[in-house]
Amino acid sequence: MISIGIIANPASGKDIRRLVSHATVIDNNEKINIVERIVLGAQALGVERVYMMPDSYNIGYRVEDKLNTCDELKCEINVINMFRFDGIEDTLKAAEFMENLNVGCIVVLGGDGTNRAVAKVTKNTPLISISTGTNNAYPVMMEGTIAGMAAAAVASNRFNNRLFVEKDKRIEIYKENELKDIALIDAVVSKDLFVGAKAIWDMNNIEKIFVSRSHPASIGFSSVVGCKKIINPNDDYGAYLDLNSNDTKIMAAVAAGIVIPISVSEPVILNFDDEYEYITKSRGTIALDGEREIQFSENQKYIFKISRNGPNHVNVKKILETAQINGFFTV
């Protein structure tokens, strides 16, 4: 049976950054609409079962009811029967469940944080990431119908994954030789003492930015590095720089609608075999993909590394081109 998974985070795009910037908010009703289009696109091309993460807004059940009412649902929607935490734990558990079921593809609706959570527990399943968060560097804006069609093509197993599935980089943070956590795009050392609302936005409290990729066309911390150096997803290295130094002042898009001057050092390249040792001078936090996750105290040692151990993401254009060349759309 051809199956895919869908993880739609009802909390994405609702952190404090939407209040301190001019970010677009994608509400849960629109997420329902997107999921409907994913399901319709996927079932049209052969997907027979869709597994969905349970959530506080009942997105999966609402989609099922609406498509049944319209007599458009042809595949089976299976909302995973699991204990719900209404937090990141749901994403972790659902993604792990889907991977263990060997679904052909997981479509993620969320921001960088949601995708980071999925990446922590999936090793083999290809991901399609649709942006519904606040500041997003990893997921992209995409029509749900196209995402569903691409997911169906991947899940069909008719094509060589090497043609369209790309292994991403990640930033690994170690403490006492143990992997503490990961980030997909950026890791930020901050003077903020507490995790609090998690989202980080005050550039005055940031000491260092580590990135796996960077570009001036992105939004957030990777844009800061990107205004000095472009690092592409296929480059086998990342970089770091210091903030509030006296080296150079740049203008960068740190949030939606917010382009400000920032004093930065020159970026330093981190190759895959490099380790950056950071000894904390005081208390603070490390933010991963824009969210404060790790609290530290004085005189603790952390190691930052860049690797190619990130998730497998689907190049949607390439899979649809591959499908077209091989007659996948011919009835």
C-alpha positions as CSV (number, residue, x, y, z in Angstrom):
1,M,0.0,0.0,0.0
2,I,1.4,3.4,-1.0
3,S,1.5,5.7,1.9
4,I,2.7,9.1,3.0
5,G,2.8,11.0,6.2
6,I,1.7,14.6,7.0
7,I,2.9,16.6,10.0
8,A,1.0,19.9,10.3
9,N,2.1,22.0,13.3
10,P,-0.9,24.1,14.6
11,A,1.6,26.2,16.6
12,S,3.9,27.2,13.7
13,G,3.9,30.9,12.9
14,K,2.5,31.9,16.3
15,D,5.7,32.7,18.3
16,I,6.5,36.1,19.6
17,R,8.4,37.1,16.4
18,R,5.1,37.8,14.7
19,L,4.5,40.5,17.2
20,V,8.0,42.2,16.9
21,S,8.2,42.0,13.1
22,H,5.8,42.2,10.1
23,A,5.6,38.4,9.5
24,T,2.7,36.8,7.7
25,V,0.6,34.5,9.8
26,I,-0.8,31.4,8.3
27,D,-3.7,30.4,10.5
28,N,-4.9,26.9,11.2
29,N,-7.8,27.1,8.8
30,E,-5.4,27.8,6.0
31,K,-3.3,24.9,7.1
32,I,-6.4,22.7,6.8
33,N,-6.8,24.0,3.2
34,I,-3.2,23.2,2.4
35,V,-3.5,19.7,3.8
36,E,-6.6,19.1,1.8
37,R,-4.8,20.0,-1.4
38,I,-1.8,17.7,-0.4
39,V,-4.2,14.8,0.1
40,L,-6.1,15.5,-3.1
41,G,-2.8,15.8,-5.1
42,A,-1.4,12.6,-3.6
43,Q,-4.4,10.4,-3.9
44,A,-4.8,11.4,-7.6
45,L,-1.4,9.8,-8.3
46,G,-1.8,6.6,-6.4
47,V,-1.4,7.3,-2.6
48,E,-3.8,4.9,-0.8
49,R,-3.1,5.9,2.9
50,V,-2.2,9.2,4.6
51,Y,-0.9,9.1,8.2
52,M,-1.4,12.4,10.1
53,M,-0.1,13.7,13.4
54,P,-2.8,14.3,15.9
55,D,-3.0,17.9,17.1
56,S,-5.1,20.3,19.3
57,Y,-6.9,21.8,16.3
58,N,-7.8,18.4,14.9
59,I,-6.5,19.2,11.5
60,G,-6.5,15.6,10.3
61,Y,-10.1,14.9,11.3
62,R,-11.3,18.2,9.9
63,V,-9.7,17.5,6.5
64,E,-11.2,14.0,6.5
65,D,-14.7,15.3,7.4
66,K,-14.5,18.1,4.8
67,L,-13.3,15.8,1.9
68,N,-15.9,13.1,2.8
69,T,-18.6,15.7,2.9
70,C,-17.6,16.8,-0.6
71,D,-17.3,13.2,-1.7
72,E,-13.7,13.8,-2.8
73,L,-11.8,11.6,-0.4
74,K,-10.6,8.4,-2.1
75,C,-7.7,7.4,0.1
76,E,-7.6,6.5,3.8
77,I,-6.7,9.2,6.3
78,N,-5.2,7.7,9.5
79,V,-4.7,10.1,12.4
80,I,-2.1,8.4,14.5
81,N,-3.5,7.1,17.8
82,M,-0.9,8.3,20.3
83,F,-0.8,10.3,23.6
84,R,-0.8,14.0,22.7
85,F,1.5,16.5,24.5
86,D,0.5,19.6,22.4
87,G,4.1,20.4,22.0
88,I,7.3,19.4,20.1
89,E,7.0,15.9,21.6
90,D,4.0,15.3,19.2
91,T,6.2,16.1,16.2
92,L,9.0,13.9,17.4
93,K,6.7,10.9,18.1
94,A,4.7,11.2,14.9
95,A,7.8,11.5,12.7
96,E,9.4,8.5,14.4
97,F,6.1,6.5,14.0
98,M,5.9,7.4,10.3
99,E,9.5,6.4,9.7
100,N,9.0,3.1,11.5
101,L,6.0,2.4,9.2
102,N,8.2,3.1,6.2
103,V,6.0,5.7,4.6
104,G,7.2,6.8,1.3
105,C,7.5,10.5,2.1
106,I,6.7,12.9,4.9
107,V,5.2,16.3,4.1
108,V,5.9,18.9,6.9
109,L,3.9,22.0,7.4
110,G,5.7,24.3,9.8
111,G,8.8,26.4,10.3
112,D,12.5,25.8,10.9
113,G,11.7,24.5,14.4
114,T,9.2,21.9,13.2
115,N,11.5,20.6,10.5
116,R,14.4,20.5,13.0
117,A,12.3,18.2,15.2
118,V,11.4,15.9,12.3
119,A,15.1,15.8,11.3
120,K,16.1,14.7,14.8
121,V,14.2,11.4,14.5
122,T,14.1,10.5,10.8
123,K,17.1,8.9,9.1
124,N,15.8,7.5,5.8
125,T,12.4,9.0,5.0
126,P,12.4,11.8,2.4
127,L,10.9,15.1,3.5
128,I,8.9,17.8,1.7
129,S,8.8,21.0,3.8
130,I,6.1,23.6,3.3
131,S,6.7,26.9,5.1
132,T,3.9,27.9,7.6
133,G,6.2,29.4,10.2
134,T,7.5,32.9,11.0
135,N,11.2,33.2,10.0
136,N,11.9,30.3,7.7
137,A,15.2,29.4,6.0
138,Y,14.6,25.6,5.6
139,P,11.0,25.1,4.4
140,V,9.7,26.9,1.3
141,M,6.4,28.3,0.2
142,M,4.8,25.7,-2.0
143,E,1.3,24.9,-3.3
144,G,-0.1,21.9,-1.5
145,T,-1.4,20.2,-4.6
146,I,2.1,20.1,-6.0
147,A,3.6,18.9,-2.7
148,G,1.0,16.1,-2.7
149,M,1.9,15.1,-6.3
150,A,5.6,15.1,-5.6
151,A,5.0,13.0,-2.4
152,A,3.1,10.5,-4.4
153,A,5.8,10.3,-7.0
154,V,8.4,9.7,-4.3
155,A,6.3,7.1,-2.5
156,S,5.6,5.2,-5.7
157,N,9.2,3.8,-5.5
158,R,9.3,3.9,-9.3
159,F,12.3,6.2,-9.5
160,N,15.9,6.3,-8.3
161,N,15.9,8.5,-5.2
162,R,19.4,9.7,-6.0
163,L,18.0,11.8,-8.8
164,F,15.9,14.0,-6.5
165,V,16.5,13.3,-2.8
166,E,19.3,15.5,-1.4
167,K,21.1,15.0,1.9
168,D,21.1,18.2,3.9
169,K,23.7,19.5,6.3
170,R,23.2,20.1,10.0
171,I,25.0,21.8,12.9
172,E,25.9,19.5,15.7
173,I,26.3,20.8,19.3
174,Y,28.3,18.6,21.6
175,K,28.8,18.9,25.4
176,E,31.3,16.5,27.1
177,N,31.7,14.5,23.9
178,E,27.9,13.8,23.8
179,L,25.7,15.1,21.1
180,K,23.5,17.7,22.9
181,D,21.3,18.8,20.0
182,I,21.2,19.8,16.3
183,A,20.2,22.8,14.1
184,L,19.5,22.6,10.4
185,I,20.3,26.2,9.5
186,D,21.7,28.3,12.4
187,A,22.9,28.0,15.9
188,V,23.2,31.2,18.0
189,V,25.0,31.9,21.2
190,S,23.1,34.4,23.2
191,K,23.4,36.3,26.5
192,D,19.7,35.6,27.1
193,L,19.6,33.7,30.4
194,F,16.3,31.8,30.0
195,V,14.6,29.8,27.3
196,G,11.3,31.7,28.0
197,A,9.2,32.0,24.9
198,K,12.0,30.3,23.0
199,A,12.0,32.6,19.9
200,I,15.0,34.9,19.8
201,W,15.1,38.2,18.1
202,D,17.2,40.8,20.0
203,M,20.4,41.1,18.1
204,N,22.1,43.0,20.9
205,N,22.2,39.8,23.0
206,I,23.8,37.6,20.4
207,E,27.5,36.8,20.5
208,K,28.0,34.2,17.7
209,I,26.2,32.8,14.8
210,F,27.0,29.4,13.3
211,V,25.4,28.4,10.0
212,S,25.2,25.4,7.7
213,R,24.0,27.7,4.8
214,S,23.7,31.4,4.3
215,H,22.3,33.8,1.7
216,P,21.2,37.5,1.7
217,A,17.9,36.2,0.2
218,S,17.0,34.4,3.4
219,I,15.4,35.8,6.6
220,G,16.9,35.6,10.1
221,F,20.3,34.8,11.4
222,S,21.6,33.0,8.3
223,S,20.9,36.3,6.4
224,V,23.4,38.0,8.7
225,V,26.1,35.7,7.5
226,G,24.7,35.7,4.0
227,C,25.3,39.4,3.7
228,K,29.0,38.7,4.1
229,K,29.3,35.2,2.5
230,I,27.0,33.0,0.5
231,I,27.1,29.3,1.5
232,N,24.9,27.0,-0.6
233,P,23.2,23.8,0.7
234,N,25.6,21.6,-1.5
235,D,28.8,23.2,-0.1
236,D,30.7,20.9,2.2
237,Y,31.2,23.5,4.9
238,G,29.5,26.0,7.1
239,A,30.7,29.1,8.9
240,Y,30.5,31.2,12.0
241,L,31.0,34.9,12.9
242,D,30.9,37.2,15.9
243,L,28.3,39.9,16.4
244,N,28.7,43.3,17.9
245,S,32.3,43.4,16.9
246,N,34.0,46.5,15.3
247,D,35.0,44.8,12.0
248,T,32.2,45.6,9.6
249,K,28.7,47.0,9.7
250,I,26.2,45.4,7.4
251,M,22.5,45.7,6.7
252,A,20.6,42.4,7.0
253,A,17.0,41.1,7.0
254,V,16.9,39.7,10.6
255,A,13.1,39.4,10.5
256,A,10.2,40.0,8.1
257,G,10.1,43.7,7.4
258,I,13.1,44.4,9.6
259,V,16.4,45.3,7.9
260,I,18.9,46.8,10.4
261,P,22.6,47.6,10.6
262,I,24.7,45.0,12.5
263,S,28.3,45.0,13.4
264,V,29.9,41.6,12.5
265,S,33.3,40.0,12.1
266,E,34.5,38.3,8.9
267,P,32.9,34.8,8.6
268,V,35.2,31.8,9.4
269,I,34.7,28.7,7.4
270,L,34.0,25.4,9.3
271,N,34.7,22.4,7.1
272,F,33.1,19.0,7.9
273,D,36.2,17.8,9.8
274,D,36.6,21.0,11.9
275,E,35.5,21.4,15.5
276,Y,34.9,24.8,17.0
277,E,35.4,24.8,20.8
278,Y,33.4,27.4,22.7
279,I,34.1,28.0,26.4
280,T,31.2,29.9,28.1
281,K,32.2,33.1,29.9
282,S,28.9,33.5,31.7
283,R,25.4,32.2,31.7
284,G,23.3,32.2,28.5
285,T,21.5,30.2,26.0
286,I,22.0,28.6,22.6
287,A,19.2,29.0,20.1
288,L,18.7,26.4,17.4
289,D,17.0,27.5,14.2
290,G,15.7,30.6,16.0
291,E,14.5,29.0,19.2
292,R,16.4,29.0,22.5
293,E,16.9,25.4,23.5
294,I,20.1,25.0,25.5
295,Q,20.9,26.9,28.8
296,F,24.5,27.1,29.9
297,S,26.4,28.4,32.8
298,E,30.0,29.7,33.2
299,N,33.0,27.7,32.2
300,Q,31.2,25.0,30.2
301,K,32.7,23.6,27.0
302,Y,30.6,23.1,23.8
303,I,31.8,21.8,20.5
304,F,30.1,23.0,17.2
305,K,30.5,20.9,14.1
306,I,29.0,21.0,10.6
307,S,28.1,17.6,9.0
308,R,26.1,16.1,6.1
309,N,24.0,14.2,8.6
310,G,20.8,16.2,8.1
311,P,17.5,15.0,6.7
312,N,16.8,13.7,3.2
313,H,14.8,16.4,1.5
314,V,13.0,16.1,-1.8
315,N,13.8,18.5,-4.7
316,V,10.2,18.9,-5.8
317,K,11.0,20.2,-9.3
318,K,13.4,17.3,-9.9
319,I,11.0,14.6,-8.8
320,L,8.2,16.0,-11.0
321,E,10.6,16.3,-13.9
322,T,11.7,12.7,-13.4
323,A,8.1,11.6,-13.2
324,Q,7.2,13.4,-16.4
325,I,10.1,12.0,-18.3
326,N,9.2,8.4,-17.2
327,G,5.5,8.8,-18.1
328,F,4.2,8.9,-14.5
329,F,1.4,11.3,-15.4
330,T,0.2,9.4,-18.4
331,V,-3.3,7.8,-17.9
